Amino acid sequence: MTCQPDQGGVLSGPWIWLFPASYAVHVAEEGLAGERFYHWIHRVVGREVGGRTFLAVNLAYETAMGAAVWRARNRPDFGWIVATMGTITAINGVGHLAGSLARSYVPCDGLYRG
């Protein structure tokens, strides 16, 4: 079985720039809202992750995601990158959902406390 390039441009359309855009919003939410994700890691896992480390790791991933989107936009045969980013995004979303259902990590919780 061989994979064919994305000849119709479906996987390399301008919409894929929503991946890095939504990730930037996601990082802002984790870094600024409620308890802060890196504080939650310390509380739940017992591992210290500083704000600068959190920012550096996420900035590196944001840069890699932007490069991946650029590559997919310029090389339609790199549509697999879109599937990879979608999978990573879905896994992260499931993790957030699980944490929210367990009331372990609720980023906006601090915004509603009096």
FIKOLZA-1660 file (N, C-alpha, C; in steps of 0.1 Angstrom, whole numbers, plus 5000, padded with zeros to 4 digits):
% residues 114
   i   px   py   pz ch aa at
   1 5008 4988 5000  A  M  N
   1 5000 5000 5000  A  M CA
   1 5009 5012 5000  A  M  C
   2 5006 5022 4991  A  T  N
   2 5014 5034 4991  A  T CA
   2 5005 5046 4994  A  T  C
   3 5011 5056 5000  A  C  N
   3 5003 5068 5003  A  C CA
   3 5005 5078 4992  A  C  C
   4 4994 5083 4988  A  Q  N
   4 4994 5093 4977  A  Q CA
   4 4995 5107 4983  A  Q  C
   5 5002 5116 4976  A  P  N
   5 5002 5130 4981  A  P CA
   5 4989 5136 4982  A  P  C
   6 4987 5146 4990  A  D  N
   6 4975 5154 4992  A  D CA
   6 4973 5163 4980  A  D  C
   7 4969 5157 4969  A  Q  N
   7 4968 5165 4956  A  Q CA
   7 4957 5175 4956  A  Q  C
   8 4947 5173 4964  A  G  N
   8 4936 5183 4965  A  G CA
   8 4938 5194 4974  A  G  C
   9 4949 5193 4982  A  G  N
   9 4952 5204 4991  A  G CA
   9 4944 5204 5004  A  G  C
  10 4936 5193 5006  A  V  N
  10 4928 5193 5018  A  V CA
  10 4936 5193 5031  A  V  C
  11 4947 5185 5031  A  L  N
  11 4955 5185 5043  A  L CA
  11 4966 5196 5044  A  L  C
  12 4967 5204 5034  A  S  N
  12 4977 5214 5034  A  S CA
  12 4970 5228 5032  A  S  C
  13 4957 5229 5034  A  G  N
  13 4950 5242 5033  A  G CA
  13 4954 5252 5044  A  G  C
  14 4950 5264 5042  A  P  N
  14 4954 5274 5052  A  P CA
  14 4948 5271 5066  A  P  C
  15 4938 5263 5067  A  W  N
  15 4932 5260 5080  A  W CA
  15 4941 5254 5089  A  W  C
  16 4952 5247 5084  A  I  N
  16 4961 5240 5093  A  I CA
  16 4969 5250 5102  A  I  C
  17 4969 5263 5098  A  W  N
  17 4975 5273 5107  A  W CA
  17 4968 5274 5120  A  W  C
  18 4956 5268 5121  A  L  N
  18 4948 5269 5133  A  L CA
  18 4955 5260 5144  A  L  C
  19 4963 5250 5140  A  F  N
  19 4970 5242 5150  A  F CA
  19 4980 5251 5159  A  F  C
  20 4989 5258 5153  A  P  N
  20 4997 5267 5161  A  P CA
  20 4990 5278 5168  A  P  C
  21 4980 5283 5161  A  A  N
  21 4972 5294 5167  A  A CA
  21 4964 5289 5180  A  A  C
  22 4958 5278 5179  A  S  N
  22 4951 5272 5190  A  S CA
  22 4960 5268 5201  A  S  C
  23 4972 5263 5197  A  Y  N
  23 4982 5259 5207  A  Y CA
  23 4986 5271 5215  A  Y  C
  24 4988 5283 5209  A  A  N
  24 4992 5295 5216  A  A CA
  24 4982 5299 5226  A  A  C
  25 4969 5298 5223  A  V  N
  25 4958 5300 5232  A  V CA
  25 4958 5290 5244  A  V  C
  26 4961 5278 5240  A  H  N
  26 4961 5267 5250  A  H CA
  26 4973 5269 5260  A  H  C
  27 4984 5273 5256  A  V  N
  27 4996 5276 5265  A  V CA
  27 4992 5288 5273  A  V  C
  28 4986 5298 5268  A  A  N
  28 4982 5310 5276  A  A CA
  28 4972 5305 5287  A  A  C
  29 4963 5297 5284  A  E  N
  29 4954 5292 5294  A  E CA
  29 4961 5284 5305  A  E  C
  30 4970 5275 5301  A  E  N
  30 4977 5267 5311  A  E CA
  30 4987 5275 5319  A  E  C
  31 4992 5286 5313  A  G  N
  31 5002 5294 5320  A  G CA
  31 4997 5305 5328  A  G  C
  32 4985 5309 5325  A  L  N
  32 4979 5321 5332  A  L CA
  32 4966 5319 5339  A  L  C
  33 4959 5309 5336  A  A  N
  33 4945 5308 5342  A  A CA
  33 4946 5299 5354  A  A  C
  34 4938 5302 5364  A  G  N
  34 4936 5294 5376  A  G CA
  34 4949 5290 5383  A  G  C
  35 4950 5277 5386  A  E  N
  35 4962 5272 5394  A  E CA
  35 4975 5273 5386  A  E  C
  36 4975 5274 5374  A  R  N
  36 4987 5273 5365  A  R CA
  36 4991 5258 5364  A  R  C
  37 4993 5254 5352  A  F  N
  37 4996 5240 5349  A  F CA
  37 5008 5235 5356  A  F  C
  38 5019 5243 5356  A  Y  N
  38 5031 5239 5362  A  Y CA
  38 5030 5238 5377  A  Y  C
  39 5021 5246 5383  A  H  N
  39 5019 5244 5398  A  H CA
  39 5011 5231 5400  A  H  C
  40 5002 5228 5391  A  W  N
  40 4994 5216 5392  A  W CA
  40 5004 5204 5391  A  W  C
  41 5013 5204 5382  A  I  N
  41 5023 5193 5381  A  I CA
  41 5030 5191 5394  A  I  C
  42 5034 5202 5400  A  H  N
  42 5041 5201 5413  A  H CA
  42 5032 5195 5424  A  H  C
  43 5020 5199 5424  A  R  N
  43 5011 5194 5434  A  R CA
  43 5007 5180 5433  A  R  C
  44 5005 5176 5420  A  V  N
  44 5000 5162 5418  A  V CA
  44 5011 5152 5416  A  V  C
  45 5022 5156 5409  A  V  N
  45 5033 5146 5407  A  V CA
  45 5044 5148 5416  A  V  C
  46 5045 5160 5422  A  G  N
  46 5056 5163 5432  A  G CA
  46 5069 5167 5425  A  G  C
  47 5068 5170 5412  A  R  N
  47 5080 5174 5404  A  R CA
  47 5079 5189 5401  A  R  C
  48 5089 5196 5405  A  E  N
  48 5090 5211 5403  A  E CA
  48 5092 5214 5388  A  E  C
  49 5083 5222 5383  A  V  N
  49 5085 5227 5369  A  V CA
  49 5083 5242 5370  A  V  C
  50 5093 5250 5368  A  G  N
  50 5092 5264 5369  A  G CA
  50 5085 5270 5357  A  G  C
  51 5080 5283 5359  A  G  N
  51 5074 5290 5349  A  G CA
  51 5082 5292 5336  A  G  C
  52 5095 5294 5338  A  R  N
  52 5104 5296 5327  A  R CA
  52 5106 5283 5319  A  R  C
  53 5107 5272 5326  A  T  N
  53 5108 5259 5319  A  T CA
  53 5096 5256 5312  A  T  C
  54 5084 5258 5318  A  F  N
  54 5071 5256 5311  A  F CA
  54 5071 5264 5298  A  F  C
  55 5075 5277 5299  A  L  N
  55 5074 5286 5288  A  L CA
  55 5084 5281 5277  A  L  C
  56 5096 5277 5281  A  A  N
  56 5106 5273 5271  A  A CA
  56 5102 5261 5264  A  A  C
  57 5097 5251 5271  A  V  N
  57 5092 5238 5265  A  V CA
  57 5081 5241 5255  A  V  C
  58 5072 5249 5259  A  N  N
  58 5060 5252 5250  A  N CA
  58 5064 5261 5239  A  N  C
  59 5073 5270 5241  A  L  N
  59 5078 5278 5229  A  L CA
  59 5085 5269 5219  A  L  C
  60 5093 5260 5224  A  A  N
  60 5100 5251 5214  A  A CA
  60 5089 5242 5207  A  A  C
  61 5079 5238 5214  A  Y  N
  61 5069 5230 5207  A  Y CA
  61 5061 5239 5197  A  Y  C
  62 5058 5251 5201  A  E  N
  62 5051 5260 5192  A  E CA
  62 5059 5263 5179  A  E  C
  63 5072 5265 5181  A  T  N
  63 5081 5267 5170  A  T CA
  63 5081 5255 5160  A  T  C
  64 5082 5243 5166  A  A  N
  64 5082 5230 5159  A  A CA
  64 5069 5229 5151  A  A  C
  65 5058 5232 5158  A  M  N
  65 5045 5231 5152  A  M CA
  65 5043 5240 5140  A  M  C
  66 5048 5253 5142  A  G  N
  66 5048 5262 5131  A  G CA
  66 5056 5258 5119  A  G  C
  67 5068 5252 5122  A  A  N
  67 5076 5247 5111  A  A CA
  67 5070 5235 5104  A  A  C
  68 5063 5226 5112  A  A  N
  68 5056 5215 5106  A  A CA
  68 5044 5220 5097  A  A  C
  69 5037 5230 5101  A  V  N
  69 5026 5235 5093  A  V CA
  69 5032 5241 5080  A  V  C
  70 5043 5249 5081  A  W  N
  70 5049 5255 5070  A  W CA
  70 5053 5244 5060  A  W  C
  71 5059 5233 5065  A  R  N
  71 5064 5222 5057  A  R CA
  71 5052 5216 5050  A  R  C
  72 5041 5213 5057  A  A  N
  72 5030 5207 5051  A  A CA
  72 5023 5216 5041  A  A  C
  73 5023 5229 5043  A  R  N
  73 5017 5238 5033  A  R CA
  73 5026 5239 5020  A  R  C
  74 5039 5237 5021  A  N  N
  74 5047 5238 5010  A  N CA
  74 5050 5224 5003  A  N  C
  75 5047 5214 5010  A  R  N
  75 5049 5200 5004  A  R CA
  75 5037 5192 5007  A  R  C
  76 5028 5191 4997  A  P  N
  76 5015 5184 4999  A  P CA
  76 5017 5169 5003  A  P  C
  77 5029 5163 5000  A  D  N
  77 5031 5150 5004  A  D CA
  77 5035 5148 5018  A  D  C
  78 5035 5159 5026  A  F  N
  78 5037 5159 5040  A  F CA
  78 5024 5160 5048  A  F  C
  79 5013 5156 5042  A  G  N
  79 5000 5157 5049  A  G CA
  79 5000 5148 5062  A  G  C
  80 5009 5139 5063  A  W  N
  80 5009 5131 5075  A  W CA
  80 5012 5139 5087  A  W  C
  81 5019 5151 5085  A  I  N
  81 5022 5160 5097  A  I CA
  81 5008 5164 5103  A  I  C
  82 4999 5167 5094  A  V  N
  82 4986 5172 5099  A  V CA
  82 4979 5161 5108  A  V  C
  83 4980 5148 5103  A  A  N
  83 4974 5137 5112  A  A CA
  83 4982 5136 5125  A  A  C
  84 4995 5138 5125  A  T  N
  84 5003 5137 5137  A  T CA
  84 4999 5148 5147  A  T  C
  85 4998 5161 5142  A  M  N
  85 4994 5172 5150  A  M CA
  85 4980 5170 5156  A  M  C
  86 4971 5164 5147  A  G  N
  86 4957 5162 5152  A  G CA
  86 4957 5151 5163  A  G  C
  87 4965 5141 5162  A  T  N
  87 4966 5130 5172  A  T CA
  87 4971 5136 5185  A  T  C
  88 4982 5144 5184  A  I  N
  88 4988 5150 5196  A  I CA
  88 4978 5159 5203  A  I  C
  89 4971 5167 5195  A  T  N
  89 4961 5176 5201  A  T CA
  89 4949 5168 5207  A  T  C
  90 4945 5157 5201  A  A  N
  90 4934 5149 5207  A  A CA
  90 4939 5142 5220  A  A  C
  91 4951 5137 5220  A  I  N
  91 4956 5131 5233  A  I CA
  91 4957 5141 5244  A  I  C
  92 4962 5153 5241  A  N  N
  92 4962 5163 5251  A  N CA
  92 4948 5167 5256  A  N  C
  93 4939 5168 5246  A  G  N
  93 4925 5171 5250  A  G CA
  93 4919 5160 5259  A  G  C
  94 4921 5148 5256  A  V  N
  94 4916 5137 5265  A  V CA
  94 4922 5138 5279  A  V  C
  95 4935 5141 5279  A  G  N
  95 4942 5143 5292  A  G CA
  95 4935 5154 5300  A  G  C
  96 4932 5165 5294  A  H  N
  96 4925 5176 5301  A  H CA
  96 4911 5172 5305  A  H  C
  97 4905 5165 5296  A  L  N
  97 4891 5161 5300  A  L CA
  97 4891 5152 5312  A  L  C
  98 4901 5142 5312  A  A  N
  98 4902 5133 5324  A  A CA
  98 4905 5141 5337  A  A  C
  99 4914 5150 5336  A  G  N
  99 4918 5158 5347  A  G CA
  99 4906 5167 5352  A  G  C
 100 4898 5172 5343  A  S  N
 100 4887 5180 5347  A  S CA
 100 4876 5171 5353  A  S  C
 101 4874 5159 5347  A  L  N
 101 4864 5150 5353  A  L CA
 101 4867 5146 5367  A  L  C
 102 4880 5144 5369  A  A  N
 102 4885 5140 5382  A  A CA
 102 4886 5152 5392  A  A  C
 103 4883 5164 5386  A  R  N
 103 4885 5177 5394  A  R CA
 103 4899 5179 5399  A  R  C
 104 4908 5173 5392  A  S  N
 104 4922 5174 5395  A  S CA
 104 4928 5186 5389  A  S  C
 105 4925 5189 5377  A  Y  N
 105 4930 5201 5370  A  Y CA
 105 4919 5208 5364  A  Y  C
 106 4915 5220 5369  A  V  N
 106 4905 5228 5363  A  V CA
 106 4911 5242 5362  A  V  C
 107 4916 5246 5350  A  P  N
 107 4924 5258 5349  A  P CA
 107 4917 5271 5353  A  P  C
 108 4904 5271 5351  A  C  N
 108 4897 5284 5354  A  C CA
 108 4891 5284 5368  A  C  C
 109 4893 5273 5375  A  D  N
 109 4888 5272 5389  A  D CA
 109 4891 5284 5397  A  D  C
 110 4903 5289 5396  A  G  N
 110 4908 5300 5404  A  G CA
 110 4901 5313 5401  A  G  C
 111 4895 5314 5389  A  L  N
 111 4888 5326 5384  A  L CA
 111 4874 5327 5391  A  L  C
 112 4869 5316 5396  A  Y  N
 112 4855 5316 5401  A  Y CA
 112 4855 5316 5416  A  Y  C
 113 4867 5315 5423  A  R  N
 113 4867 5315 5437  A  R CA
 113 4866 5329 5442  A  R  C
 114 4860 5331 5454  A  G  N
 114 4858 5344 5459  A  G CA
 114 4869 5348 5468  A  G  C
% end
